[in-house]
């Protein structure tokens, strides 16, 4: 597949396909913005030039992506390559470090303040512990900060880690771990093709707690086939009883391949009840709703989550095959195939597949589209950067959302209401700019097999980089 049209990966669809009208909940998870709307083909040179739109925050997250798994979960919408062992990705960490060196040598990163390093996937725990050590050292040395001063997270599938692996990454500076636990019910785990047991889930969390990670986090799926509201709350309490300090609670979205399981899923009304039961249980227990769907104890709020989503959003440097970056008023995606990624780097080029340079409308709306997920939209900060109040620039959208009880307006901010929390993605889409409306999110499977017609030579960066 060759990239011909700049907006290929965020297809333009009809309004009814793109957006659900309140009170129907929109289930397209809004994670990338702006989308690839053109009209011009993206030029990676834009990354290293002075931004033509305001930069609202210089906080930085470095995100390392590994699109590899030992098996594919049936509900996964992401691009992944199934491998048999860690040996098949030997050398991948070296490529990540090589890619990072291109950005380091440009001087671009000197203006940013590193807050977090995040290893995600796929299955990030397929990195060898030594790989994680080497990548973290390369980044922190280059950006002149200590590992103790930042948050370092590794995501993992329970079957890929043991006590020795966890002990090693803890020694190498990782202070936050997050596991795809999903459920403590063995029958549910089997139905979802997760391949771990409830006993393995428990032992991984126990080991992590013993090793003293600052934060141990888990993913929980609800609205699983046959689950009742009572069963959902019982399941949540099992998670809380483990002693974890952070939890991401996802309503299960089954792919079209799983029609039989979909028939046994709770309906939308029960889904709504589950959502609010989870919210009330956790807030009653003193947990903070950082972002939808992320909760934590107040001392364990994820810096990566805050920089990525909370208005004003920071900078995200994505490294690795399939990584997404938002740097210097550009959003862009690396080529997804691991072999192509390696070949492009070997040729001395940046592995960028496609992207979008921000327009002013993109930058303004992004503040709200992503910020909605953290429930608070500061007005003064928006006005400081863009010269206009949110409620003046988006008067029609704000009026609609207030009338429907989804947000409340205060002198210094807009607040997503309790009712509105269930409709975060509906609210986000209300703030899409004209150019972005109708475009779908760029899920990785849409980029499967894609290569760019050409890649930017890293040697050219110094000629154009910001002085």
C-alpha positions in Angstrom: 0.0 0.0 0.0 1.3 3.4 -0.9 0.2 6.6 0.8 -1.4 8.7 -2.0 -3.9 10.9 -0.2 -2.9 12.8 2.8 -6.2 12.0 4.6 -6.2 8.3 3.8 -6.0 7.2 7.4 -8.7 9.4 8.8 -11.4 8.7 6.3 -14.2 11.3 5.7 -17.6 9.8 6.4 -21.2 11.0 6.7 -22.3 12.9 9.7 -24.4 10.0 11.0 -21.4 7.7 10.8 -19.1 10.2 12.4 -21.0 11.5 15.3 -23.8 10.1 17.6 -26.3 12.6 18.8 -27.0 13.1 22.5 -28.5 11.2 24.3 -27.0 8.3 22.4 -23.4 7.8 23.6 -20.6 8.2 21.0 -18.3 5.2 21.3 -15.5 6.3 19.0 -12.7 7.0 21.5 -11.2 10.4 20.6 -7.4 10.0 21.1 -5.8 11.8 18.2 -6.4 15.4 17.2 -6.2 17.2 14.8 -6.9 14.6 12.2 -5.3 14.4 8.8 -7.5 16.8 6.8 -4.9 18.3 4.4 -5.2 19.9 1.9 -1.4 19.7 1.6 0.7 16.6 2.0 2.5 16.6 5.3 6.1 17.7 5.3 8.2 16.4 8.3 10.3 19.6 7.9 7.5 21.4 9.7 8.4 19.7 12.9 11.7 21.5 13.1 10.6 25.0 11.9 9.0 27.7 14.1 5.4 26.9 14.8 2.9 29.2 13.2 0.3 28.6 15.9 0.6 29.1 19.7 2.4 26.4 21.8 0.3 26.1 24.9 2.7 24.0 27.0 6.4 22.9 26.9 5.9 19.9 29.1 7.1 16.7 27.4 6.2 13.0 27.4 8.4 10.6 25.4 6.2 7.7 24.4 7.8 4.5 23.1 5.6 2.2 21.1 6.1 -1.5 20.5 3.4 -2.9 18.2 4.1 -6.5 19.0 2.1 -9.1 21.0 2.3 -12.8 21.6 -1.3 -13.1 20.4 -4.0 -10.8 19.2 -7.0 -10.1 21.6 -10.3 -10.4 19.7 -11.5 -6.9 20.6 -8.2 -5.0 19.8 -8.5 -2.3 17.1 -4.8 -1.5 17.0 -2.1 -2.6 14.6 0.0 -5.3 16.1 2.4 -7.9 14.8 2.2 -11.4 16.5 5.6 -12.8 17.5 6.6 -15.9 19.3 9.3 -14.5 21.6 11.3 -11.4 22.5 14.1 -12.7 20.3 12.1 -11.7 17.2 12.4 -8.0 18.1 16.1 -8.1 19.0 17.5 -4.8 17.8 14.2 -2.9 18.1 15.4 -0.9 21.1 18.6 0.1 19.3 16.3 1.5 16.5 14.3 3.5 19.0 17.4 5.0 20.4 18.6 5.8 16.9 15.3 7.5 16.1 15.5 9.5 19.3 19.1 10.7 18.4 17.7 12.4 15.3 15.5 14.6 17.5 18.2 15.1 20.1 20.8 16.3 17.5 18.3 18.8 16.1 18.2 20.8 19.3 14.3 20.8 19.1 13.9 19.1 22.5 15.9 21.6 24.5 12.9 23.9 24.8 10.8 21.2 26.5 10.7 19.9 30.1 10.5 16.1 30.3 7.8 14.9 32.7 7.4 11.3 31.8 8.6 8.3 29.7 5.9 5.8 28.7 6.4 2.4 27.2 3.2 1.2 25.5 2.0 -1.1 22.8 1.0 -3.7 21.7 2.8 -5.4 24.6 5.5 -3.1 26.0 6.7 -5.7 28.5 8.1 -7.7 25.5 11.0 -5.2 25.7 13.9 -6.9 27.5 14.6 -5.2 30.9 18.0 -4.1 29.5 16.3 -2.5 26.5 14.2 -0.4 28.9 17.3 0.6 30.8 19.2 1.6 27.7 16.3 3.6 26.2 15.6 5.5 29.5 19.3 6.3 29.9 19.6 7.6 26.4 16.6 9.9 26.9 17.4 11.2 30.4 21.1 11.7 29.6 20.2 13.7 26.5 17.6 15.8 28.3 19.8 16.3 31.4 17.4 14.9 34.0 17.5 12.1 36.5 15.2 9.1 36.3 14.1 9.8 39.8 12.7 13.2 38.8 10.3 11.8 36.1 7.6 9.2 35.8 8.6 6.1 33.9 5.8 3.7 33.0 5.9 0.2 31.5 2.6 -1.4 30.3 2.5 -5.1 30.4 0.4 -8.3 29.8 0.5 -10.4 33.0 1.8 -13.5 31.1 4.9 -11.7 29.9 6.4 -10.7 33.3 7.6 -12.4 36.4 9.2 -11.3 39.7 12.7 -11.2 38.2 11.6 -9.1 35.2 9.7 -6.7 37.4 12.6 -6.5 39.9 15.0 -5.7 37.0 12.9 -2.9 35.5 12.4 -1.4 39.0 16.2 -1.4 39.5 16.6 0.3 36.1 14.4 3.2 37.0 10.8 2.3 36.1 8.6 3.6 38.9 5.1 3.0 37.5 3.7 -0.2 36.0 0.3 -0.8 34.3 -1.1 -4.2 33.6 -3.9 -5.4 31.3 -5.6 -7.4 34.1 -9.1 -6.8 32.7 -10.9 -9.3 35.0 -10.5 -11.6 37.9 -13.1 -14.0 36.5 -11.5 -16.9 34.7 -14.5 -17.6 32.5 -14.6 -13.9 31.3 -10.8 -14.0 30.7 -11.3 -17.1 28.6 -14.2 -15.7 26.6 -12.2 -12.6 25.8 -9.1 -14.6 24.7 -6.8 -13.0 27.2 -4.8 -16.2 28.0 -4.0 -15.3 31.6 -5.7 -16.6 34.7 -7.0 -14.7 37.7 -4.3 -16.3 39.8 -1.6 -14.9 37.5 -3.3 -11.5 37.6 -3.1 -11.5 41.4 0.5 -12.7 41.6 1.7 -10.0 39.1 0.0 -7.3 41.2 1.3 -8.7 44.5 4.9 -8.9 43.1 4.7 -5.3 41.9 3.5 -4.1 45.2 6.3 -5.9 47.0 8.9 -4.4 44.8 7.8 -0.9 45.7 6.8 0.8 42.4 5.4 4.2 43.1 2.3 3.3 41.3 0.8 0.0 40.3 -2.1 0.4 37.8 -4.5 -2.0 36.2 -7.0 -2.0 33.3 -10.5 -3.3 34.0 -13.1 -4.2 31.4 -16.7 -3.9 32.3 -19.9 -4.6 30.2 -18.4 -8.0 29.5 -20.8 -10.7 28.1 -23.3 -11.7 30.7 -22.1 -9.2 33.3 -24.7 -7.7 35.6 -24.6 -4.3 37.4 -24.0 -6.1 40.7 -21.3 -8.3 39.1 -19.6 -5.1 37.8 -19.4 -3.6 41.3 -18.2 -6.8 42.8 -15.5 -7.0 40.1 -14.4 -3.4 40.9 -14.1 -4.2 44.6 -11.8 -7.1 43.7 -9.5 -4.7 41.9 -9.6 -2.3 44.9 -8.8 -5.1 47.3 -5.5 -5.8 45.5 -4.1 -2.5 46.8 -3.5 -0.9 43.4 -3.2 2.9 43.3 -4.5 3.5 39.8 -7.2 2.0 37.6 -8.5 2.5 34.0 -12.0 1.2 33.6 -13.1 0.6 30.0 -16.5 -0.3 28.7 -15.9 -3.3 26.5 -16.1 -2.7 22.7 -16.1 -5.9 20.8 -15.0 -6.0 17.2 -17.4 -7.1 14.5 -15.6 -10.4 14.5 -17.2 -11.2 17.9 -20.9 -11.2 17.0 -21.8 -14.0 19.3 -20.3 -12.3 22.3 -21.9 -9.0 21.4 -25.3 -10.6 21.7 -24.7 -11.3 25.4 -23.4 -7.8 26.3 -25.4 -5.6 28.6 -27.3 -2.9 26.8 -26.5 0.8 26.8 -28.7 1.6 29.8 -26.9 -1.0 31.9 -23.6 0.3 30.6 -24.5 3.7 31.8 -25.5 2.4 35.2 -22.2 0.5 35.4 -20.3 3.7 34.5 -21.8 5.7 37.3 -21.5 2.9 39.8 -17.8 2.7 39.1 -17.5 6.5 39.3 -19.4 6.7 42.6 -17.6 3.8 44.2 -14.1 5.1 43.4 -14.9 8.7 44.3 -16.4 7.6 47.6 -13.2 5.7 48.3 -11.3 8.9 47.8 -10.0 8.3 44.3 -9.6 11.1 41.8 -11.1 10.9 38.3 -8.0 12.2 36.4 -9.5 11.6 33.0 -12.0 9.3 31.4 -11.4 6.3 31.9 -8.5 6.9 34.4 -8.8 7.0 38.2 -6.1 7.1 40.8 -5.4 7.9 44.4 -4.6 11.6 44.6 -0.8 11.0 45.2 -0.6 8.7 42.2 -2.0 10.9 39.4 -0.3 10.0 36.1 1.9 12.7 34.7 1.7 11.1 31.3 -2.1 11.4 31.4 -2.0 15.0 32.6 0.5 16.2 29.9 -1.3 14.3 27.1 -4.9 15.3 27.9 -5.3 18.1 30.4 -5.7 21.6 28.9 -3.2 23.1 28.2 -1.8 19.9 26.6 2.0 19.3 26.3 4.2 17.8 23.7 4.3 14.1 22.9 7.4 12.6 21.2 6.4 9.2 19.9 9.2 6.8 19.1 8.9 3.3 17.6 6.9 1.7 14.8 3.4 3.1 14.7 4.1 5.8 17.3 2.0 9.0 17.2 3.6 12.4 18.1 2.4 15.9 18.7 5.4 18.1 18.5 5.7 21.9 17.8 2.1 22.2 16.4 2.3 19.0 14.3 0.6 15.7 14.8 2.2 12.8 12.9 2.5 9.0 12.7 5.4 6.7 12.2 5.3 3.8 9.7 3.7 0.9 11.5 5.5 -2.2 10.1 8.5 -3.1 12.4 10.6 -4.2 9.4 9.9 -1.0 7.4 10.6 1.1 10.5 14.0 -0.6 10.8 14.8 -0.2 7.1 13.9 3.5 7.1 16.2 4.2 10.1 19.0 2.1 8.6 18.7 4.4 5.5 19.3 7.4 7.8 15.7 8.7 7.5 12.9 9.7 9.9 10.3 6.9 9.8 7.3 9.3 9.5 4.4 8.0 7.5 1.9 10.9 7.5 0.7 13.8 9.6 -1.0 17.2 9.8 0.4 20.7 10.5 -1.9 22.6 12.9 -4.0 25.4 11.6 -5.0 28.0 14.2 -8.5 26.4 14.3 -6.8 23.0 14.9 -4.8 24.4 17.8 -7.8 26.2 19.4 -10.1 23.3 19.1 -7.5 20.7 20.3 -7.3 22.5 23.6 -11.0 21.6 24.1 -11.3 18.3 22.2 -8.6 16.6 24.2 -9.1 18.7 27.4 -12.7 17.5 27.7 -11.4 14.1 28.8 -10.0 15.7 32.0 -13.3 17.5 32.7 -11.9 21.0 33.2 -11.3 23.6 30.5 -9.5 26.7 31.8 -10.8 29.9 30.2 -8.0 32.3 31.1 -5.2 30.1 29.8 -7.1 29.7 26.5 -7.6 33.5 26.2 -3.9 34.1 27.0 -2.8 31.9 24.1 -5.5 32.6 21.6 -6.7 36.1 22.4 -10.4 35.2 22.9 -12.5 33.5 25.6 -13.7 30.0 25.0 -17.4 31.0 25.5 -17.0 33.7 22.8 -15.2 31.6 20.3 -17.5 28.6 20.8 -20.7 30.3 21.9 -23.0 28.0 20.0 -21.3 24.8 21.2 -21.1 25.9 24.8 -24.8 27.0 24.8 -25.9 23.6 23.4 -23.8 21.7 26.0 -25.0 23.8 28.9 -28.6 23.4 27.9 -28.2 19.6 27.8 -26.6 19.5 31.2 -23.3 18.2 29.9 -21.1 21.2 31.0 -21.4 24.0 33.5 -19.9 27.5 33.0 -17.8 29.2 35.7 -15.9 32.5 35.5 -12.5 30.8 35.2 -13.4 27.5 33.5 -15.9 25.2 31.9 -16.6 22.0 33.9 -17.8 18.7 32.5 -20.8 17.7 34.7 -21.3 14.3 36.3 -23.9 13.6 33.6 -21.5 14.8 31.0 -18.7 12.4 32.0 -20.5 9.5 30.3 -20.6 11.6 27.1 -17.0 12.7 26.9 -16.5 11.7 23.3 -19.8 13.4 22.3 -18.6 16.6 24.0 -15.2 16.4 22.3 -16.7 16.2 18.9 -18.8 19.3 19.5 -15.6 21.2 19.5 -14.1 19.7 16.3 -13.1 22.4 13.8 -14.8 22.5 10.4 -11.8 20.8 8.7 -11.8 17.9 11.2 -15.6 17.2 11.3 -16.5 13.9 9.6 -13.0 12.4 10.0 -12.6 9.1 11.9 -9.9 8.4 14.3 -6.7 6.8 12.8 -6.8 3.4 14.4 -3.7 1.4 13.6 -5.4 -1.3 11.5 -6.2 1.4 9.0 -2.4 1.9 8.5 -1.6 -1.8 8.1 1.0 -2.3 5.4 1.3 1.4 4.6 4.6 3.0 3.5 5.4 6.5 2.5 6.4 7.5 -1.0 9.5 9.0 0.5 11.1 9.7 3.9 12.9 12.7 5.2 16.7 12.3 5.5 17.8 13.0 9.0 20.9 14.8 7.7 18.6 17.6 6.5 17.3 18.4 10.0 20.2 20.6 10.9 19.6 22.7 7.9 16.1 23.6 9.0 16.0 23.1 12.7 14.9 25.8 15.1 17.8 28.1 16.1 
